[in-house]
């Protein structure tokens, strides 16, 4: 069982990592890669938020129903991610794709960093 504070903490951590990486990319390589990095991070954070909303709608229930929720959440997240990347490549043709995927992967690493921290909702 995971608490809402832990899930929220991981999503917020993804947003913080996105911001930090985008600022670092801005300072090192300029505006266009920084924008691409921020877009990639935003795709990851939005996908994590979508997953959390679907997967944790029902906190208690039969294990089979909980697993179906997680599978559905993962399919929606994957579909959203693919559609978002496709939209970026169609509508933002001059995107710096390496920065885009780098920002996505940096924000996605929030899950793994989130395993190291306990977010209990207290300040």
Backbone as a printed PyTorch tensor [residue, N CA C, xyz], in Angstrom:
tensor([[[  0.8330,  -1.1800,   0.0000],
         [  0.0000,   0.0000,   0.0000],
         [  0.8760,   1.2420,   0.0000]],

        [[  0.5350,   2.2110,  -0.7880],
         [  1.3090,   3.4470,  -0.8050],
         [  0.3940,   4.6030,  -0.4160]],

        [[  0.9530,   5.5280,   0.2890],
         [  0.1540,   6.6780,   0.7120],
         [  0.0830,   7.7000,  -0.4080]],

        [[ -0.9390,   8.5230,  -0.3360],
         [ -1.0870,   9.5900,  -1.3270],
         [  0.0810,  10.5700,  -1.2480]],

        [[  0.5930,  10.7900,  -0.0340],
         [  1.7220,  11.7110,   0.1350],
         [  2.9590,  11.1930,  -0.5920]],

        [[  3.1920,   9.8910,  -0.5800],
         [  4.3500,   9.3140,  -1.2630],
         [  4.2140,   9.4950,  -2.7770]],

        [[  3.0280,   9.2200,  -3.3030],
         [  2.7950,   9.3650,  -4.7450],
         [  2.9380,  10.8290,  -5.1450]],

        [[  2.3210,  11.7210,  -4.3740],
         [  2.4180,  13.1620,  -4.6550],
         [  3.8710,  13.6210,  -4.5680]],

        [[  4.6040,  13.1130,  -3.5940],
         [  6.0100,  13.4850,  -3.4440],
         [  6.8470,  13.0870,  -4.6470]],

        [[  6.5710,  11.9200,  -5.2060],
         [  7.3200,  11.4670,  -6.3780],
         [  6.9990,  12.3290,  -7.5940]],

        [[  5.7330,  12.7000,  -7.7670],
         [  5.3540,  13.5590,  -8.8930],
         [  6.0020,  14.9340,  -8.7370]],

        [[  5.9710,  15.4850,  -7.5200],
         [  6.5970,  16.7910,  -7.2730],
         [  8.1070,  16.7030,  -7.4730]],

        [[  8.7110,  15.6010,  -7.0370],
         [ 10.1490,  15.4080,  -7.2450],
         [ 10.4810,  15.4030,  -8.7390]],

        [[  9.6210,  14.7860,  -9.5530],
         [  9.8140,  14.8090, -11.0070],
         [  9.7770,  16.2220, -11.5630]],

        [[  8.8680,  17.0280, -11.0480],
         [  8.7790,  18.4260, -11.4980],
         [ 10.0170,  19.2150, -11.0770]],

        [[ 10.5160,  18.9660,  -9.8760],
         [ 11.7200,  19.6560,  -9.3990],
         [ 12.9340,  19.2500, -10.2240]],

        [[ 13.0450,  17.9600, -10.5150],
         [ 14.1640,  17.4900, -11.3450],
         [ 14.0710,  18.1070, -12.7390]],

        [[ 12.8690,  18.1900, -13.2910],
         [ 12.6760,  18.8080, -14.6130],
         [ 13.1570,  20.2510, -14.6070]],

        [[ 12.7560,  21.0000, -13.6010],
         [ 13.1630,  22.3990, -13.4960],
         [ 14.6790,  22.5240, -13.3720]],

        [[ 15.2710,  21.7130, -12.5020],
         [ 16.7230,  21.7830, -12.2880],
         [ 17.5020,  21.4180, -13.5540]],

        [[ 17.0850,  20.3630, -14.2210],
         [ 17.7790,  19.9400, -15.4430],
         [ 17.6090,  20.9790, -16.5430]],

        [[ 16.4220,  21.5520, -16.6550],
         [ 16.1890,  22.5630, -17.6940],
         [ 17.0390,  23.8130, -17.4690]],

        [[ 17.1590,  24.2330, -16.2230],
         [ 18.0120,  25.3920, -15.9140],
         [ 19.4740,  25.0670, -16.2180]],

        [[ 19.9090,  23.8750, -15.8570],
         [ 21.2910,  23.4650, -16.1410],
         [ 21.5490,  23.4200, -17.6440]],

        [[ 20.6110,  22.8690, -18.3950],
         [ 20.7530,  22.8130, -19.8540],
         [ 20.7490,  24.2210, -20.4440]],

        [[ 19.9200,  25.1070, -19.8960],
         [ 19.8980,  26.4980, -20.3620],
         [ 21.2560,  27.1520, -20.1740]],

        [[ 21.8580,  26.9370, -19.0240],
         [ 23.1590,  27.5510, -18.7400],
         [ 24.2800,  26.9570, -19.5880]],

        [[ 24.1880,  25.6650, -19.8790],
         [ 25.2680,  25.0000, -20.6180],
         [ 25.1130,  25.0700, -22.1360]],

        [[ 23.8810,  24.8930, -22.6470],
         [ 23.7190,  24.7630, -24.0910],
         [ 22.7690,  25.7640, -24.7370]],

        [[ 22.0270,  26.5000, -23.9470],
         [ 21.1910,  27.5300, -24.5490],
         [ 19.6960,  27.2820, -24.4470]],

        [[ 18.9810,  28.1700, -25.1120],
         [ 17.5300,  28.2280, -24.9700],
         [ 16.7970,  27.0500, -25.6170]],

        [[ 17.0930,  26.7230, -26.8580],
         [ 16.3600,  25.6680, -27.5720],
         [ 16.4810,  24.3060, -26.8800]],

        [[ 17.6850,  23.8760, -26.4820],
         [ 17.7590,  22.6020, -25.7510],
         [ 17.0550,  22.6560, -24.3910]],

        [[ 17.0730,  23.8170, -23.7450],
         [ 16.4020,  23.9440, -22.4440],
         [ 14.8900,  23.8010, -22.5980]],

        [[ 14.3350,  24.3920, -23.6430],
         [ 12.8960,  24.2590, -23.8940],
         [ 12.5540,  22.7990, -24.1780]],

        [[ 13.3690,  22.1450, -24.9880],
         [ 13.1360,  20.7350, -25.3030],
         [ 13.2300,  19.8770, -24.0460]],

        [[ 14.1910,  20.1660, -23.1930],
         [ 14.3440,  19.4300, -21.9410],
         [ 13.1280,  19.6240, -21.0290]],

        [[ 12.6350,  20.8420, -20.9680],
         [ 11.4480,  21.1240, -20.1540],
         [ 10.2200,  20.4100, -20.7080]],

        [[ 10.0870,  20.3570, -22.0180],
         [  8.9560,  19.6540, -22.6250],
         [  9.0430,  18.1580, -22.3230]],

        [[ 10.2340,  17.5840, -22.4590],
         [ 10.4110,  16.1650, -22.1450],
         [ 10.0790,  15.8660, -20.6850]],

        [[ 10.5390,  16.7200, -19.7840],
         [ 10.2260,  16.5370, -18.3740],
         [  8.7410,  16.6830, -18.0990]],

        [[  8.0980,  17.6290, -18.7730],
         [  6.6560,  17.8260, -18.5920],
         [  5.8680,  16.6050, -19.0640]],

        [[  6.3170,  15.9750, -20.1380],
         [  5.6590,  14.7550, -20.6100],
         [  5.7660,  13.6660, -19.5420]],

        [[  6.9300,  13.5260, -18.9480],
         [  7.1260,  12.5150, -17.9150],
         [  6.2760,  12.8020, -16.6750]],

        [[  6.2580,  14.0500, -16.2290],
         [  5.4960,  14.4160, -15.0330],
         [  3.9980,  14.2400, -15.2900]],

        [[  3.5260,  14.6500, -16.4590],
         [  2.1050,  14.4850, -16.7900],
         [  1.7290,  13.0060, -16.8650]],

        [[  2.6200,  12.1880, -17.4190],
         [  2.3670,  10.7500, -17.4710],
         [  2.3150,  10.1300, -16.0810]],

        [[  3.1930,  10.5700, -15.2000],
         [  3.1840,  10.0630, -13.8210],
         [  1.9130,  10.4830, -13.1000]],

        [[  1.4690,  11.7090, -13.3330],
         [  0.2280,  12.1900, -12.7180],
         [ -0.9660,  11.3920, -13.2350]],

        [[ -0.9930,  11.1310, -14.5330],
         [ -2.0610,  10.3310, -15.1270],
         [ -2.0660,   8.9260, -14.5330]],

        [[ -0.8990,   8.3210, -14.4230],
         [ -0.7870,   6.9870, -13.8360],
         [ -1.3170,   6.9800, -12.4040]],

        [[ -0.9220,   7.9610, -11.6170],
         [ -1.3370,   8.0120, -10.2100],
         [ -2.8500,   8.1630, -10.0860]],

        [[ -3.4440,   8.9980, -10.9160],
         [ -4.9000,   9.2060, -10.8350],
         [ -5.6730,   7.9370, -11.1820]],

        [[ -5.1830,   7.1670, -12.1460],
         [ -5.8960,   5.9540, -12.5550],
         [ -5.5910,   4.7940, -11.6140]],

        [[ -4.3380,   4.6030, -11.2810],
         [ -3.9400,   3.4330, -10.5050],
         [ -4.4060,   3.4850,  -9.0580]],

        [[ -4.5520,   4.6680,  -8.5000],
         [ -4.8940,   4.7770,  -7.0840],
         [ -6.2970,   5.3080,  -6.8610]],

        [[ -7.1990,   5.0910,  -7.8140],
         [ -8.5920,   5.4770,  -7.6230],
         [ -9.2070,   4.6810,  -6.4740]],

        [[ -8.9200,   3.4060,  -6.4450],
         [ -9.4280,   2.5280,  -5.3960],
         [ -8.2180,   2.0240,  -4.6070]],

        [[ -8.1290,   2.3910,  -3.3410],
         [ -6.9590,   2.0080,  -2.5440],
         [ -7.0680,   0.5970,  -2.0010]],

        [[ -8.2770,   0.1720,  -1.6820],
         [ -8.4810,  -1.1600,  -1.1250],
         [ -9.4690,  -1.9080,  -1.9950]],

        [[ -9.2430,  -3.1910,  -2.1540],
         [-10.1370,  -4.0040,  -2.9590],
         [ -9.4970,  -5.3410,  -3.2440]],

        [[-10.1670,  -6.1380,  -4.0360],
         [ -9.5980,  -7.4380,  -4.4050],
         [ -8.2930,  -7.2470,  -5.1890]],

        [[ -7.3210,  -8.0930,  -4.9460],
         [ -6.0330,  -7.9480,  -5.6450],
         [ -6.1590,  -7.9190,  -7.1680]],

        [[ -7.0680,  -8.7010,  -7.7110],
         [ -7.2230,  -8.7250,  -9.1720],
         [ -7.6980,  -7.3590,  -9.6840]],

        [[ -8.6000,  -6.7230,  -8.9480],
         [ -9.0990,  -5.4040,  -9.3610],
         [ -7.9960,  -4.3560,  -9.2510]],

        [[ -7.1910,  -4.4410,  -8.2140],
         [ -6.0800,  -3.4990,  -8.0520],
         [ -5.0550,  -3.6720,  -9.1690]],

        [[ -4.7810,  -4.9140,  -9.5380],
         [ -3.8300,  -5.1620, -10.6340],
         [ -4.3760,  -4.6390, -11.9630]],

        [[ -5.6850,  -4.8190, -12.1910],
         [ -6.2840,  -4.2860, -13.4280],
         [ -6.1520,  -2.7660, -13.4880]],

        [[ -6.3300,  -2.1200, -12.3380],
         [ -6.1590,  -0.6670, -12.2910],
         [ -4.7410,  -0.2680, -12.6770]],

        [[ -3.7490,  -0.9700, -12.1440],
         [ -2.3610,  -0.6440, -12.4510],
         [ -2.0270,  -0.9270, -13.9150]],

        [[ -2.5370,  -2.0110, -14.4480],
         [ -2.3160,  -2.2990, -15.8700],
         [ -2.9680,  -1.2320, -16.7500]],

        [[ -4.1960,  -0.8490, -16.4070],
         [ -4.8870,   0.1990, -17.1780],
         [ -4.1220,   1.5170, -17.0780]],

        [[ -3.6430,   1.8310, -15.8770],
         [ -2.8800,   3.0730, -15.6850],
         [ -1.6170,   3.0670, -16.5320]],

        [[ -0.9380,   1.9420, -16.5680],
         [  0.2950,   1.8630, -17.3560],
         [  0.0090,   1.9850, -18.8510]],

        [[ -1.0760,   1.4020, -19.3200],
         [ -1.4320,   1.5090, -20.7420],
         [ -1.7980,   2.9510, -21.1050]],

        [[ -2.5640,   3.6250, -20.2320],
         [ -2.8960,   5.0310, -20.4940],
         [ -1.6420,   5.8900, -20.4780]],

        [[ -0.7470,   5.6320, -19.5350],
         [  0.4970,   6.4070, -19.4490],
         [  1.3440,   6.1970, -20.7060]],

        [[  1.4740,   4.9610, -21.1400],
         [  2.2550,   4.6630, -22.3390],
         [  1.6270,   5.3180, -23.5700]],

        [[  0.3080,   5.2110, -23.7000],
         [ -0.3850,   5.8300, -24.8370],
         [ -0.2260,   7.3410, -24.8260]],

        [[ -0.3860,   7.9400, -23.6440],
         [ -0.2120,   9.3920, -23.5330],
         [  1.2100,   9.7960, -23.9080]],

        [[  2.2060,   9.0600, -23.4020],
         [  3.6030,   9.3930, -23.6730],
         [  3.9020,   9.3180, -25.1660]],

        [[  3.4620,   8.2610, -25.8160],
         [  3.7000,   8.1250, -27.2560],
         [  3.0000,   9.2320, -28.0410]],

        [[  1.7590,   9.5310, -27.6700],
         [  1.0200,  10.5920, -28.3580],
         [  1.6650,  11.9590, -28.1280]],

        [[  2.1490,  12.1970, -26.9170],
         [  2.7860,  13.4850, -26.6200],
         [  4.0910,  13.6440, -27.4050]],

        [[  4.9060,  12.5920, -27.4500],
         [  6.1370,  12.6750, -28.2370],
         [  5.8220,  12.8610, -29.7150]],

        [[  4.8150,  12.1650, -30.2190],
         [  4.4300,  12.3300, -31.6210],
         [  3.9770,  13.7630, -31.8910]],

        [[  3.1960,  14.3180, -30.9740],
         [  2.7290,  15.7020, -31.1460],
         [  3.8970,  16.6780, -31.1370]],

        [[  4.8670,  16.4500, -30.2620],
         [  6.0300,  17.3350, -30.2140],
         [  6.7870,  17.2720, -31.5350]],

        [[  7.0030,  16.0670, -32.0550],
         [  7.7590,  15.9460, -33.2990],
         [  6.9950,  16.4870, -34.5050]],

        [[  5.6700,  16.4610, -34.4630],
         [  4.8700,  16.9880, -35.5750],
         [  4.7770,  18.5120, -35.5130]],

        [[  4.5070,  19.0570, -34.3240],
         [  4.2350,  20.4870, -34.2020],
         [  5.4460,  21.3460, -33.8410]],

        [[  6.5130,  20.7250, -33.3860],
         [  7.7080,  21.4840, -32.9900],
         [  8.9010,  20.8470, -33.7100]],

        [[  8.9730,  21.0880, -34.9980],
         [  9.9320,  20.3900, -35.8610],
         [ 11.3970,  20.6780, -35.5300]],

        [[ 11.7040,  21.8440, -34.9790],
         [ 13.1030,  22.1700, -34.6840],
         [ 13.4980,  21.7420, -33.2690]],

        [[ 12.7630,  20.7940, -32.6900],
         [ 13.0590,  20.3280, -31.3390],
         [ 14.4470,  19.6710, -31.2910]],

        [[ 15.1560,  19.8830, -30.2070],
         [ 16.4460,  19.2230, -29.9780],
         [ 16.1170,  17.8850, -29.3180]],

        [[ 16.0630,  16.8280, -30.1250],
         [ 15.5390,  15.5600, -29.6520],
         [ 16.3650,  14.9550, -28.5260]],

        [[ 17.6770,  15.1610, -28.5160],
         [ 18.4980,  14.6100, -27.4400],
         [ 18.1430,  15.2700, -26.1040]],

        [[ 17.9280,  16.5620, -26.1170],
         [ 17.5220,  17.2670, -24.8990],
         [ 16.1080,  16.8630, -24.4820]],

        [[ 15.2310,  16.6460, -25.4610],
         [ 13.8660,  16.2170, -25.1750],
         [ 13.8540,  14.8860, -24.4250]],

        [[ 14.5630,  13.9070, -24.9610],
         [ 14.6110,  12.5980, -24.3070],
         [ 15.4100,  12.6420, -23.0100]],

        [[ 16.4410,  13.4820, -22.9590],
         [ 17.2000,  13.6380, -21.7160],
         [ 16.3420,  14.2090, -20.5930]],

        [[ 15.5280,  15.2100, -20.9080],
         [ 14.6180,  15.7800, -19.9140],
         [ 13.5790,  14.7700, -19.4640]],

        [[ 13.0940,  13.9670, -20.4130],
         [ 12.1210,  12.9280, -20.0750],
         [ 12.7400,  11.9020, -19.1230]],

        [[ 13.9230,  11.4340, -19.4660],
         [ 14.5720,  10.4180, -18.6280],
         [ 14.9550,  10.9650, -17.2620]],

        [[ 15.3740,  12.2150, -17.2060],
         [ 15.7210,  12.8160, -15.9090],
         [ 14.4950,  12.8850, -15.0150]],

        [[ 13.3640,  13.3060, -15.5640],
         [ 12.1410,  13.3860, -14.7620],
         [ 11.6220,  11.9960, -14.4020]],

        [[ 11.7760,  11.0410, -15.3070],
         [ 11.3340,   9.6740, -15.0220],
         [ 12.1680,   9.0380, -13.9140]],

        [[ 13.3810,   9.5210, -13.7230],
         [ 14.2250,   8.9750, -12.6510],
         [ 13.7030,   9.3520, -11.2670]],

        [[ 12.7300,  10.2490, -11.1970],
         [ 12.1500,  10.6380,  -9.9060],
         [ 11.5660,   9.4330,  -9.1940]],

        [[ 11.0290,   8.4870,  -9.9440],
         [ 10.4880,   7.2830,  -9.3130],
         [ 11.5810,   6.5470,  -8.5470]],

        [[ 12.7380,   6.3880,  -9.1520],
         [ 13.8190,   5.6480,  -8.5130],
         [ 14.4000,   6.4300,  -7.3380]],

        [[ 14.5060,   7.7510,  -7.4800],
         [ 14.9420,   8.5610,  -6.3390],
         [ 13.8790,   8.5660,  -5.2500]],

        [[ 12.6150,   8.4900,  -5.6480],
         [ 11.5270,   8.4510,  -4.6800],
         [ 11.5570,   7.2260,  -3.7990]],

        [[ 12.1650,   6.1520,  -4.2720],
         [ 12.3060,   4.9550,  -3.4410],
         [ 13.2710,   5.1930,  -2.2790]],

        [[ 14.1360,   6.1700,  -2.4180],
         [ 15.1180,   6.4580,  -1.3660],
         [ 14.5590,   7.3530,  -0.2670]],

        [[ 13.4650,   8.0560,  -0.5450],
         [ 12.9190,   9.0260,   0.3940],
         [ 11.5390,   8.5950,   0.8440]],

        [[ 11.1890,   8.9920,   2.0530],
         [  9.8350,   8.7750,   2.5560],
         [  9.1280,  10.1100,   2.5920]],

        [[  8.1280,  10.2580,   1.7490],
         [  7.3120,  11.4730,   1.7230],
         [  6.0870,  11.1920,   2.5860]],

        [[  5.9910,  11.8540,   3.7270],
         [  4.8760,  11.5820,   4.6190],
         [  3.8490,  12.7070,   4.6480]],

        [[  4.0310,  13.7280,   3.8560],
         [  3.0770,  14.8220,   3.7950],
         [  3.3160,  15.8890,   4.8280]],

        [[  4.2960,  15.6930,   5.7060],
         [  4.6140,  16.7130,   6.7210],
         [  5.7310,  17.5900,   6.2080]],

        [[  5.7590,  18.8310,   6.6670],
         [  6.7820,  19.7600,   6.2010],
         [  7.9490,  19.7960,   7.1350]]])
